[in-house]
Each structure stands twice: as C-alpha cells, then as structure tokens.
Amino acid sequence: MNENVIEKKNTAPEVVSKPKKKKRSKSLDIQKSRMGWVFIAPFLIGFLLIYLPMIVESIRFSFSEIDIQPGGGYVLVDKGWENYSYALFEDPSFVTTLMGSLTDLAFNVPAIVIFSLFMAVLLNQKMRGRAIFRAIFFIPVIVSTGIIESIDIQNQLAQNMESTTGAEGTGGLENSGSSGAQIISAMDVRVLFSGMKIGAGLVNYVTELINGVYNIINKSGVQMLIFLAGLQSISPAIYESCYIDGASSWETFWKITFPMISPMILVNAVYTVIDSFTSQSNQIMNYISNIYTGQNGTVLATAMSWMYFLVVVLVLALVAGVLSAYVFYQRKDV
Amino acid sequence: MDTSAMTKKELKEYQKQLKREEAIRKIKSQEKTPFMMRLRYKYLTMYFLKKVAWAIFRFVLLVGISYVILFPYISKIASSFMSRDDFTNVMVKLIAMNPTLDTYEAIITDNRYFEALFNTTLLSVLCAVSQTLICSIVGYGFAKFKFKCKNLLFLCVIFTMIVPHETIQLSMFMKFRYFDIWGIYGGATNFFENIKFMLSEEAGGLANGYKLLEQGFIDAEIDYNFMDVLFSNPQGKIHAISNMLNSYWPFAVLSLTGLAFKNGLFIYIMRQYFNGVPDELEEAAYVDGAGVIKTFVRIIIPMAVPMMVTIFMFSFSWQWSDTFYTGLFFTSTKSAILLPNIVKIPVSLDTNYVAQSTYEAAIRNTCGILILLPLVIIYMFAQRTLIEGVERSGITG
C-alpha cells in the first residue's frame, strides 16, 4: 500500500568542518563614518593646526603689545584690557564709524534683498536678450572687486589734493564718508542744479541717494543669482493652475512666489550681512586698515576687529533668528 | 456660351468651370470681418496694451540699470585711449580727438605687465584648482556621511567665513613668518638649545648653566618654574620651521586646507549640492562593488562638474583681483611681481602739467583695465556655464 512512501533518507547535512576565522569587520555605518572623517581631513587638519592657533594667537595679541626685537623676534607684553578700552573710550572715531556702518547696513540689506528679488523676477520672464541682461547684471560680482575700488580711492585722493591747491571749487564737499564707488560726484549735480537755485543740502541728498542706488546695484549680483535659482525650482504647473483659476499676476506673486522663495530670502539676508561686513569697501574696515599701518597699530587693529566681530555675530544672530521664524518651508520635516 | 458646338470633353470642362465659379461666388458672399476690424479687435484690447506697456517698462528699466552698471567702465575705457593733450581739451568728453595707444605701451613696458600677468595667472589657476577640489571633497564629506560632531564642524566652517580679515591679519602674518605647528618645533628647539648650552663649556657645568638661564627670570621678577627655564628663550630669537613669506607657500597651504578666501562659502555650496544628489545612486554603486573613493571619483565628480566650474570661476576671479592676501604675504616685489602691483605711474610718461591728476587718474584706470581684461575675457567664455551652474546648484535646498 505504501509503496509510494518516500523513504526519508536519513541523511543529516554534512558538517564541513572549516577552521573558524573570527572576522573583525565593522558594520557598514561605522565604515562609512570612518570614510567621512577621511573626506573631511584636509579641512580638519588645516583648522586644527593652522586656523585655531591663529585665532588663539590673535586673541592673545589683542590683549598685549608687541615689541619687535632687533634680532628678528618679538616679545609680547601683556597689557590687559588697555587696547579695548582705548578703542572704545579714547579713540576719536571708532564708535562713530561703527555706528555709521551699522546704519548703512540697516538701510542696505533690505534694499539689496528687495532689489535683487525684483530683478530676479524680471529676469526670469521670457524675453529677448534675457541671457545678455543676465550676463551684464553679473559683471559687478566678477569685476568690481578690490582693485577697482583701490584705484578709485587713489584717484579721489589725488584729485582732492590737487583741488585744495585751488584749481576747482570742490574744497568743502565731503566725499559722502564711505569709500564706496561713486557714479556721480556732487560737483556734476551741483552744476546741473546751479541754474535752478536749489540749495546745497538737496544737492548733497540727491547725490547720496544716487550713489546709494549705485552701491545697491553693484552689490546684488550673487543674490540675484540665488533668487533666480530658487525661482526656477518652482514648478510651472502651480502657475498654470493659478492662471486657470483666474488669479492676477500680483496675487500670484504674493501668494505663490513669495512664500516659496522665503528660504532664499533668509539665505540672501545672511549672505548680504556677511558680505557687507567683510567687504573691502566698508567704512570701518578701511578705518581698521588705516589703524593697522599706524603707530603701534597692529594690536590695536586686532582688538578693534575682535569687537567688530562680536557686533557682526550679534547682528547675524538677530537677522537669522527673526527671519527664520517667518520662513515657510514646503517640506514638513525641515 | 454656345454649348451645341462643343464636343463631350469640352462640355465637361465647361461644366467644371461653372461649378468652380459658383463655389467662389459662394465663399465670397459669406460673412467675414474685414481686415481692419480684425486688427482692431486683436491689438487694441486692454490685455494686449497691458502686455506691451509692461514689456516697454521692463526693457527701459533693464537698459537703465545696465547703463548704471556699465557706465563707469565705458568712461574708463574711453579715457584710456586719450592722448596727453586730450585731457586739457574741454571739448573732449568721451571720444578722443587724438586716439593713441601710448598709455598702454608705457604700462606694458615699464610696469612689467607680462611678467605680472604670468605670475598672477599661475597663482590664480593653482589656487582655484586646488580650492575647487578640496572644497568638493570636504563638501561631499559633510553631505553624505554621518559622524560625530558633524554639525559642530560645519559651524566651524561657517565661522571661518564670518571672521573678518583684519582680525587675523596680524596673526596670519606672524604665523607664516615664523611657521610652526602649535609651537612644537619652536619649543623643542629651545629645549635642545638650552640643554646644549648647559652641557657646553662656557656655562661651566650643568648647574651653573641652569643658574645662568635662571638669571633672566630673576632679573625680570617673573614667576618661573624649572620647565619655564628649560624651554626659555634667552635671546628672544624665535625658532620656526621656515619663513614662508614672499613665496607661493602660504597660498598653497591655505588652499589645500580649505581656509582661503571665502572657502567656507564654497564648502557650503557643495554641501547643499551633494545633499540634492539622491542616495540611491551611491547605493547602486556600492552594490556593484565599488568602494567609497571609487564611487566619488567615477560617479559623483562627473555629476558635479557644472558646480565645480562655478566654484572655479568664483575662486579664480577672487584670487586674481585680490589685494589683501597678496599685499600681506608679499612684502617685496623682488621675488615675484603680481598684477595688483602694477598700478603705478609708468616712468616714461610725463605727467607734470596742468591736468596732472586727471591724466594720472586715467593712467591708473588703464592699469585697472589691463588687470581686469583677461578676467573679463575668461568670464565671457564661461558665463553661460557659471549662471547655469548656480541655477542647478541646489542651493535652493
């Protein structure tokens, strides 16, 4: 009856006895994080070996005074808080320059961000010659750097020196304080307005306004690019559905475009603050550079710039903190 | 027509012609809006007029702003072709009456332009290439790997970007003048020199030598212990590994460690970009048996080429027109002259006359033009890739 019973072969699986090797391989995660350290290594080495000692030494310098020895060495004499108190309380114009550059910042940063947003929206539309306009608007980033400005400063200095010997009547006209580039000088505007009997106050105000606009235009290259990148990441399907639903372009801008690039606004605001603080045409940077080359100026300049740095960090934290409360993130996990 | 005298063929053609004329008459008699009315309804509407007004406004605005951006350069270029007499001539505003290339010739021959050009090109290309590579590698490390203190280290990257130049100007100068890692070399040299001194004959024995070294501390009334004495430096001479100034070494060191000008920004950009690259790509490579480095070299880098071109352009142009670092590290122009150093009045031009400051201003502007001209040429070639690269960067998150 049970011929079809399959006979179970009583075969146990053969145990192959190999000499057991203990493998010490770590998990993939740990391996990958080790490789992460390898990739970071150049920056880590530089930071630990070069940058951190520089910062520590710089702080040490700012609390002391340097005597350069004739044999080629130097000796540090500890002076405590004297450098800082000199800069804050006795130096003629450190605090006023600092306040001046802060007010400049307060005016420039919103203006630059708004202007570059507007320009990015304009340049995002399809029109003829769009590529040319984009190229032109990006020129100031590449070209207008320290060299042009230092040449301008030399030219202005030479011109002022000559004019005080009597040739032109520019004596008495201030150069609007900052060393930023100027597109028109008060001289030209005064000549323009001289027939209309407009007072000197208005002339100076208009000149400053125009030069301010010129500064803003020249500083918004990179921000415009970032905004352009952000605008192009918004899918056109949203715009189409808005158009179908009958929204006007003004409403579309405020309800769709503006919230979706608000992360970019944060990035740009932070970048503008950092850029204008460390740019080379800043009033206070110039002031500190002049101090650096003055008498016993090196440590004083270091102390001043540390205070300046604290101010920078405060302003940055303020701006970033306030803005990131208002930023709308599309993804819920951010 | 007399149809009787026609053959069958001619009759058929005649009927066809009649049918054709009938059809044409029918079409012509249909209602069609005349041409002018069509035009009016298409082009005289509010919608079209608004589009046209917006296009004109936009165009005028863009042209105006382009003028504001380009005008200073136009005036500088125009004044660089003017000859000496043109500056005293009141009628000359932008177009020179006697155009000449004298200024260019004088600057090129007197101020060693080609030598400076070669040096600056070499320096900028080396710096830009190494910065691009290092920032990509570090950015990739921050993007795709999880390890301890990653956020803290990234904050350090941002920190290097925020600190203003003047803060570390002095200590950077000192660091590269007496280059030493954590003071180890200096301390060790001091120690061995002191031991040598104590063991030598003029000290008169070990204990006597120690007392001699101690004397300096006692005289100056400073607190000390025996370690201070052993590591002390009686002549105030600083021992360092080398003096790295007046050479390209500071730039090499700074670029190869990702600490040069605005490298923090580059690392941030590359990190954002690599965050946007999907993980599945790498995992596919790992499954196929590639190691981490091979994946990076073969797959990730070719994908990131537009971004790397962008970063290359940025760092190249910033290094080219940089006056801060070159002024800091090159204290004399004997060893190598770089482009920012050629902004001086050439000797062969005589500028001592009435319009001296204007002429000198124009000469300096011409120097500036000569400095920036190669950069603008390269920018013209690369600008398409540059703008597209940032658009694709994933800075948008």
HADDOCK unambig.tbl for C-alpha pairs under 7 A between the chains (distance, minus, plus):
assign (segid A and resid 32 and name CA) (segid B and resid 145 and name CA) 6.53 0.50 0.50
assign (segid A and resid 33 and name CA) (segid B and resid 145 and name CA) 5.72 0.50 0.50
assign (segid A and resid 33 and name CA) (segid B and resid 146 and name CA) 5.48 0.50 0.50
assign (segid A and resid 33 and name CA) (segid B and resid 147 and name CA) 5.08 0.50 0.50
assign (segid A and resid 36 and name CA) (segid B and resid 141 and name CA) 5.16 0.50 0.50
assign (segid A and resid 36 and name CA) (segid B and resid 145 and name CA) 5.18 0.50 0.50
assign (segid A and resid 36 and name CA) (segid B and resid 147 and name CA) 6.81 0.50 0.50
assign (segid A and resid 39 and name CA) (segid B and resid 137 and name CA) 5.90 0.50 0.50
assign (segid A and resid 39 and name CA) (segid B and resid 138 and name CA) 5.68 0.50 0.50
assign (segid A and resid 39 and name CA) (segid B and resid 141 and name CA) 4.97 0.50 0.50
assign (segid A and resid 40 and name CA) (segid B and resid 138 and name CA) 4.93 0.50 0.50
assign (segid A and resid 40 and name CA) (segid B and resid 141 and name CA) 5.53 0.50 0.50
assign (segid A and resid 42 and name CA) (segid B and resid 256 and name CA) 6.93 0.50 0.50
assign (segid A and resid 42 and name CA) (segid B and resid 257 and name CA) 4.90 0.50 0.50
assign (segid A and resid 43 and name CA) (segid B and resid 138 and name CA) 6.84 0.50 0.50
assign (segid A and resid 43 and name CA) (segid B and resid 257 and name CA) 4.90 0.50 0.50
assign (segid A and resid 43 and name CA) (segid B and resid 258 and name CA) 5.44 0.50 0.50
assign (segid A and resid 46 and name CA) (segid B and resid 257 and name CA) 4.86 0.50 0.50
assign (segid A and resid 49 and name CA) (segid B and resid 181 and name CA) 6.10 0.50 0.50
assign (segid A and resid 49 and name CA) (segid B and resid 182 and name CA) 6.72 0.50 0.50
assign (segid A and resid 53 and name CA) (segid B and resid 182 and name CA) 6.69 0.50 0.50
assign (segid A and resid 54 and name CA) (segid B and resid 168 and name CA) 6.77 0.50 0.50
assign (segid A and resid 54 and name CA) (segid B and resid 171 and name CA) 5.63 0.50 0.50
assign (segid A and resid 54 and name CA) (segid B and resid 172 and name CA) 6.39 0.50 0.50
assign (segid A and resid 55 and name CA) (segid B and resid 168 and name CA) 6.71 0.50 0.50
assign (segid A and resid 57 and name CA) (segid B and resid 171 and name CA) 6.26 0.50 0.50
assign (segid A and resid 58 and name CA) (segid B and resid 168 and name CA) 6.02 0.50 0.50
assign (segid A and resid 58 and name CA) (segid B and resid 171 and name CA) 5.40 0.50 0.50
assign (segid A and resid 71 and name CA) (segid B and resid 237 and name CA) 6.61 0.50 0.50
assign (segid A and resid 72 and name CA) (segid B and resid 237 and name CA) 6.58 0.50 0.50
assign (segid A and resid 73 and name CA) (segid B and resid 236 and name CA) 5.92 0.50 0.50
assign (segid A and resid 73 and name CA) (segid B and resid 237 and name CA) 5.05 0.50 0.50
assign (segid A and resid 73 and name CA) (segid B and resid 238 and name CA) 5.42 0.50 0.50
assign (segid A and resid 74 and name CA) (segid B and resid 236 and name CA) 6.95 0.50 0.50
assign (segid A and resid 135 and name CA) (segid B and resid 383 and name CA) 6.83 0.50 0.50
assign (segid A and resid 136 and name CA) (segid B and resid 66 and name CA) 6.53 0.50 0.50
assign (segid A and resid 137 and name CA) (segid B and resid 66 and name CA) 6.89 0.50 0.50
assign (segid A and resid 142 and name CA) (segid B and resid 317 and name CA) 6.15 0.50 0.50
assign (segid A and resid 143 and name CA) (segid B and resid 372 and name CA) 6.96 0.50 0.50
assign (segid A and resid 145 and name CA) (segid B and resid 321 and name CA) 6.56 0.50 0.50
assign (segid A and resid 146 and name CA) (segid B and resid 321 and name CA) 6.57 0.50 0.50
assign (segid A and resid 146 and name CA) (segid B and resid 322 and name CA) 6.53 0.50 0.50
assign (segid A and resid 146 and name CA) (segid B and resid 323 and name CA) 6.50 0.50 0.50
assign (segid A and resid 147 and name CA) (segid B and resid 321 and name CA) 6.03 0.50 0.50
assign (segid A and resid 147 and name CA) (segid B and resid 323 and name CA) 6.95 0.50 0.50
assign (segid A and resid 147 and name CA) (segid B and resid 340 and name CA) 6.97 0.50 0.50
assign (segid A and resid 147 and name CA) (segid B and resid 368 and name CA) 6.95 0.50 0.50
assign (segid A and resid 148 and name CA) (segid B and resid 368 and name CA) 6.41 0.50 0.50
assign (segid A and resid 151 and name CA) (segid B and resid 364 and name CA) 6.52 0.50 0.50
assign (segid A and resid 151 and name CA) (segid B and resid 365 and name CA) 6.90 0.50 0.50
assign (segid A and resid 155 and name CA) (segid B and resid 361 and name CA) 5.23 0.50 0.50
assign (segid A and resid 158 and name CA) (segid B and resid 357 and name CA) 6.07 0.50 0.50
assign (segid A and resid 159 and name CA) (segid B and resid 357 and name CA) 5.76 0.50 0.50
assign (segid A and resid 183 and name CA) (segid B and resid 72 and name CA) 6.98 0.50 0.50
assign (segid A and resid 225 and name CA) (segid B and resid 390 and name CA) 6.93 0.50 0.50
assign (segid A and resid 228 and name CA) (segid B and resid 391 and name CA) 6.78 0.50 0.50
assign (segid A and resid 229 and name CA) (segid B and resid 390 and name CA) 6.60 0.50 0.50
assign (segid A and resid 229 and name CA) (segid B and resid 391 and name CA) 4.10 0.50 0.50
assign (segid A and resid 229 and name CA) (segid B and resid 392 and name CA) 6.84 0.50 0.50
assign (segid A and resid 229 and name CA) (segid B and resid 396 and name CA) 6.74 0.50 0.50
assign (segid A and resid 230 and name CA) (segid B and resid 396 and name CA) 5.28 0.50 0.50
assign (segid A and resid 264 and name CA) (segid B and resid 396 and name CA) 6.72 0.50 0.50
assign (segid A and resid 274 and name CA) (segid B and resid 162 and name CA) 6.37 0.50 0.50
assign (segid A and resid 278 and name CA) (segid B and resid 164 and name CA) 5.44 0.50 0.50
assign (segid A and resid 298 and name CA) (segid B and resid 170 and name CA) 6.62 0.50 0.50
assign (segid A and resid 302 and name CA) (segid B and resid 166 and name CA) 6.57 0.50 0.50
assign (segid A and resid 302 and name CA) (segid B and resid 167 and name CA) 5.12 0.50 0.50
assign (segid A and resid 305 and name CA) (segid B and resid 166 and name CA) 6.14 0.50 0.50
assign (segid A and resid 305 and name CA) (segid B and resid 167 and name CA) 4.98 0.50 0.50
assign (segid A and resid 306 and name CA) (segid B and resid 167 and name CA) 5.98 0.50 0.50
assign (segid A and resid 309 and name CA) (segid B and resid 163 and name CA) 6.47 0.50 0.50
assign (segid A and resid 309 and name CA) (segid B and resid 164 and name CA) 6.84 0.50 0.50
